[in-house]
Structures are given as structure tokens and as C-alpha cells.
Amino acid sequence: MVMKGRKTSNKNPPIFSHEFIIKNHADIVSCVAMVFVVGLMVQITSPWAYMFVAIHHNVTNTTEDPTAVVKYTTGGKDACAVFFYFLITIIMHAVFQEYIFDKLSKRLHLSKVKLSKFNESSQLIVFYILSALWAIDIIIRENILLNIRSLWEEYPAPMSASLKLFFISQLSYWLHCYPELYFQRIKKEDILQRIVHATIGLSFTLAAYFFNFQHLALILLTLHYVGDALLHAARLVHFISQKESRTKLSFLIANSTYAFAHITTIALTCVVFLYGLRKQEFKFDYANGNFNTPAVQFSAAVIISLFQGYILYYFIAKQIKRARENAAPVVVKTRPKQKPKKREVKCMRIFAGKKSALSEDDDLPEVDQATKKNLRNRPSAKAK
């Protein structure tokens, strides 16, 4: 007798396969990030690792005044910092997804379509809320909102350490959206939309950072992040809540805030570029980061206003279309009755005759039913 061995299933995918990389991408990226952290502890590699971990391009002379607040400007070494925090963002994305959002989605029992939207909205809400809170803290500390004239009178203003790190993290986040399409196994029909969204966010943030409009961009990003966070929160309420009143209220608040954010963006952009900066001296100085020229002013005002206007128009048109669809009465189409065919009529008649005969027999007592059944079977027996 031959004993059959127990079948063992190898659940671990092959090393360096697509499944292996997707499943363990957070651990792989963590190992890469640890190379820079460990490099800080070694004297030979610490200058090299410090270039990636720390922020650079300090413009404050602390030798004359040690208590002075350290200010920074933009520079080429910022790309190294963006790369390191790009790795950190991928790790944080995986941590939130695995330990929070995956556990919540299992309890909700969502469909595949809703699950993809749930994960997208959840990740964006975390990013928008954290970024908005960070930006509001910088605005309050540096008194930007109350001193709105500083947006053009102090241009180009150097950045504080917190503001510089904020923009580096913003660039890192939008860059990490591209590999996440692969890590999260995004469907082909959703890839284009997410690429466009990430590219727009990266382009506007990078342009504001390069042309030294960081303080203006900080206010505009705060407006957008609050509106977008409420909009995605309303979508989550729609997925989770079973009460229609909660969904309507959440979308009402989100839609109003979203529209207000875009209108305020257009107004503030026109005030700064077409009014404030025009009162200052027109000067182009690449070394000092001064791009206050009519071409830059007009281009920035037109591009931002047209883009915000297009988004606002598309959003309002979508809301009107949805309102009309909800208000329209539901028409139930009824199929016209078809005349039965001749063969169907014949079958129905035969079936009706048999049914009537059976119904007549059912009305008789059991003895008479048996007698009548025997009389029916006699002709068939004679024929044989």
C-alpha cells in the first residue's frame, strides 16, 4: 500500500515577481529608506545621507544673530529631499491602507466598484485633512491671512522650515501617486483619471514652488483641500450611511464649500497678480528668485482663473444634471401583449380538456373514480 503525501500549497509568490513586489512593496521601500537613515550614523556617509534627509538652501546668517528665525529658499538639492520623503509617503500609504482602510472595508462588505472608490476617497481624505491642518498652522504662525498685503509687498519672501517641508511633502505625495497605480492594482479604466489628477496637483504645486509664490499657494491649497476633503467625506457617508437625509446634508455642505473654494481662488488670484504685484517693481532676477514680470503675472492669472472656472462649470453642470435625473418621474415600460401562436393555442386546448376531465373525476367519490379510470383503459387494452 502506497501512502500519498500531503499536498502542500505554496502561498508565497516567487521572488521579484509582480505579485511579490505588490504584496511586499512597503517592506522593500522601507529597506531603501533605512539606507539613508543608517547612513546618517556613519561618519563617511553622513554628508551624503544628510543631503537626502534634511532640508537645504538656508539664507539666514545665524552668526550675526543666533536667535534669528532660519529662512530657506529653493534650490537643486530639494530634489534629494523630495525623493526621500517620496519613499516615506509610500510607506505611510501602505500602513494606512493595511491597518485601517482594509479592515473598515471588510466590515462594510462593499462591491468592487465601491471598494475602489472607498479606498481612493479614504486616502485622499487623510492627505487633505493633514495638509489643511498643517497649512492652517503655518498661516496662523506667520500671520499671512491678516497681513494679506505681504503676498505682494514682500515678494519673493523666503520660507520658514515648516513651509519648505510642507511643499516638499506635497511634491512627494503627488509623485507617489504614479507608482501607487501599480501597487494598488488600479483598473485600466480608472488609471487615466488618477494620472490626470496627480499631474495637475504636481504641476501647480511645482510651479508655485519654483516661481516663489509659496505663501499664496499655501492659502489656495488650504481652500482646495478643505473643499475636496468634505466632498470625499460626503462620498464615504453615501457608501456607509443607510439614511438618505444624512447623505443629502453631507453633500449639501460639501458642494457649497467646494464651490466657495473655487470662487475664492479666482478672486484671490486676480487680486494678487493683477493688482498687488503690478504695483511693485517689475523685475526678473533668477538668482534671487524674483519673477515679477508682466508675462508671469498675466499667465498665472489666466491659467489659474480658466482652470478654476472650468472645474466650477463642470461641477455645477454635473449637479444640475443629477438634480434633473432625481426629479424626473420613473416610467415603467410595459410589454404589449402578443397573440398566442396556433400551436400554442392547440396545446392550450388539449391541456384544458385534460384538466377539465381530471377536475370532473376529482368531484366523484373514490370508488367511482376507479371505475371510470378502468373504463378509459379498456379501449387501449383491446387495441393491443
Buried (B, 14 or more C-beta within 10 A) or exposed (E): EEEEEEEEEEEEBEEEEEEBBEBBBBEEBBEEBEEBEEBBEEEEBEEEBBBBBBBBBBEEEEEEEEEEEBBBBBEEBBEBBBBBBBBBBBBBBBEBBEEEBEEBBEEEEBEEEBBBBBBBBBBBBBBBBBBBEBBBEBBEEBEBBEEBEBBBEEBBBBBBBEBBBBBBBBBBBBBBBEBBBEBBEBEEEBEEEBBEBBEEBBEBBBBBBEBBBBBBBBBBBBBBBBBBBBBBBBBBBBBBEEEEEBBEEBBEBBBEBBBEBBBBBBEBBBBBBBEBBBEBEEEEEEEEBBBBEEEBBEEBBBBBBEBBBEBBEEBEEEBEEEEEEEEEEEEEEEEEEEEEEEEEEEEEEEEEEEEEEEEEBEEEEEEEEEEBEEEEEEEEEEEE
